[in-house]
Amino acid sequence: MASTSRLYDALNDFLRQSDIVWQDARHLQTLCWMIIGMIESQNVHLNGFGVYVTSRAQIAQSHQRRFRRWLSNRRIDVVSAHHALVRQALSEWGSERLYLSLDTTVVWNCFCIVWVGVVYRGRTVPVAWRVVAQASSTVRLWTIQRVLRQSQRVLPEGVTVVLLADRGFADGKLMKYLRDNLGWHFRIRIKRSFRFQLEGQWCKVSEVQLQPGQAYFTPVVSIGKTKPCPNVYLAFAHDKLSDEDWTIVSDEP
């Protein structure tokens, strides 16, 4: 390999110090060049990485084949490598609350990616995921639980976790799992069709009418009339920018 760039040297030194176990030193070298390609080209298309690689290869297709072989190499454990980097990044998180975001992404109308990421400085960094062969963004509870357990294994011990999720994850069983099995807090947006029990009376979320800029917070309630989830709190607000009513369920007041 020809003389390398300063960025390559920095990445190579950093990744060598991590807990990732490489079966072949060339696996690490190729990863460094792919990272450089993403940084410099600002996209994830392999055919745009070659111009940033310093090597003896003169044909762009040679770089593309090299990168594709890396991505399909069964000797490279992507999940273990990613988890090692996440653990290292979160090792000095400290006592601050750790906010996680749960979401789904549908790709090519064929695959649904269920993923959890750390919310940091306005961005979300994925820490765990699972790909399901389906076109719908609605996934089963056990699939979500597998991703949550996977993410729990890379988090620092003793850190307080708050999970954020949108309306598609408003499920009483999921809330109980978060609270009772994982010991996490949650903030989940719920649909206006949900019912909640306040002081013995069942009400519909849509019955709470707010003016723009107004907010309303309930004492402890139960949500879901068929299979109630008890001991939760609701926050109602009207968002001026989107002109939408928001209702958030939380395990904390």
N, C-alpha and C positions, 0 to 999 in steps of 0.2 A: 504494500500500500504506500502511496506517495505521502508526502508531508501532510499532516492533518491540520485542520483549522483550530483556532483557539476554542471555539464553541464545542467542537468534537472532543478536544482534550478535557474540557470542563465536564461535559456529560459523561465521558468515559470514567473519569475519576470519581464522580458522584455515584454512578451506578455500581462501580466496583466496591464502594464502601457500604452498599446496601446488603440486606440479607438474602438477596436473590442468588440462587445456585444455578450457574450456567453449565450446561453439558459440554459446550464448546465455546471457546473465546470468540469465535467468529459470530456467534449469535449476538453477543453484546455489541460488537462492532457494527453489525447491520442495524441493530436497534438504534444506535446513536445516529446513524445516517438518516434513518427514517424520521427520527425526531427533528433533526436539523431540516429535513425536507419540509415537514409540516410547519415549522417555525418560519422558515424563509419564504415558502410559497403561500402560507396562510390558508391552506386547504389540505384535504386528506386524500387527494388523488395521487396514486403511485406514479403515474406517468409524468407528474410535474416535479418529482423529487430528484431525478437524475442529474439535473444541471447543477445541483448543490453538492454533489458527491465528489470527493477527491479520490480517484483511483486510477488504475491502468486501463479500465474499460473505456472505450471511446464511443460505443453505441448505446443509445438511450434504452433500447430493449433489454440490454444486458442488466441494467440496474433494475428494471421492472421485474425481470425474471428472478433476480436475487431477492427482491422484496417479497414477491409472491411465494417463493419457496420458504421464506422465513415465516410468513403468515400461515402456511399450511404444514409447518414442521411439527409433528407430534411430540418431538423431544422437548419442545418449549412449552412450559406450563404457564400460560398467560395469566390465569387467575392467581396462582401462587405469587408470580412476579408482581402483579398489580397490588395484591394484598400486602406484600412486603413493603412496597413504596408507600401505601396508605398508612400502614402502622408507623412507619418512620416519620411521615409528615404530621401525624396526630400525636406522636409520643410526648410532645411538650405542650399539649393543648392547655393544660392547667385546670383550674377550677371553674372556668366559664362554661355556661350551658352550650351544648353541641346541638345545633339545629340540623335535622335531616329532612330532605324532601323526597317523597314517594310519588312516582309518576310512571306513565307508560308512553311509549313511542311506537307508532305503527310504521313499518318500513315496507314499501313496495306493495302495500295491501296484501301482504303475505305473512309477515312476521310481526309479532308484538313483543317489544322489549320492556320488561318490568324492571325498573331500576330505582336505586336509592342513592342519594348523593348528599354530601356535606355542603350546607349553605355557608358561603364565605365571601365577604366583600362583594355582594351582589351577584355572585356566580354560584353555580352548583357543580361540585366535583363528584362524579360517580364513584361509589365505593363498592357496589355490588349490583349484579343484574342477572337476569335470566331471559332467554329468548324462547318464545312460544310460537309454534307454527299456527297462526290464526290471523284473520284480517280485523278482528274486533279488538278494541282496547279494553274490553271487560274481561278480567281474568279471575280464576277461582281463588278462593281464600288460601288454599294450601300452597299455591304458587307464590302468592305474596308473602306468606309466612317463611317460605324457603329463602327468599331474597332478604327478608328482615333478619333471619338467623345468620345468614352469610355476612351481612353487614355488621351484626353484633360482634362477630369474632375478630374484627379488625379495629374495633373502637377501644380507646384506653379504658382501663379498669377504673370504676368509680365515677366516671363522668356522667353528668346529668344530661339525658337525651330528650329532646322534644321533636316529635315527628310532625311534619306539615304535609297535608294532602288535600286534594280537591274533591269535588262531589262524588266522583266515581268510586271513591274509597270509603264513603260514609256507610259503614256496616258495623252493627253492634258487636258482632263476634270479633271483628278486627280490633275494635276498641278494647274489648275485654282482654284479648290476647296481648295487646301492647301494654296494658296496665298490669295484668296479673302474671303473665309469663316473662315478658322482657323487662318489666319495671320502668317503662318509658312513659313520658308525658306525650300528649298529642293535641294538635289543633287541626281539625278537619272541617272543611266546608261541607254543609249539608244542603239538600234540596228543599225547596219551599213546600214540598208535599209531605215532609216529615211531620210527625206528631210528637208533642212533648207533654209531660204531666207536670203541672205546677200547682202545688198546694191542693192536690187531689183532683184537679180538673185537667182533662185532656184538651189540648189546643193544637191548632195547625200552625206551622211556621208562617204560612202565607197570611194568617190573620193578624200578624203583628205589622202594623203600618208605621213607617217612619218618614220623617221629613228629611230632605237632603242635609247631610252633615250631622244628623241626629244619631245617637247610639243608645242601645238598651242592653243591660246585662242582667241575667236572671240569677236567682239563688240556685241551690242544687235542684236538679230536675232529673227525670227519666225520659229517654227518647225511644221511639219505636213502640207502637201500641201492641203489636203482635208478640214480639220478643223484646221486651224493654231492656234497655241498657241503663242501669241506675247510676246515681251519684256522679252526674256530669253537669256542666254549666254551658249556657248558651250566650253568645254575644251577637247582637243584631246591629247592623249599621247599613247606611245607604252611601255608596261610593259616588262622589260627584263626577269623577272623571269618566267612569264607565256607565254611569246612571243605572247601576244595578244594586239590588238589595243583597247583602251578604249576611249569612248566618254561619257562625263558627261554633262547633262543639269542642269542648275542652274538658280535661279531667281536673283542671285547676280553675279557681275563680278569677 
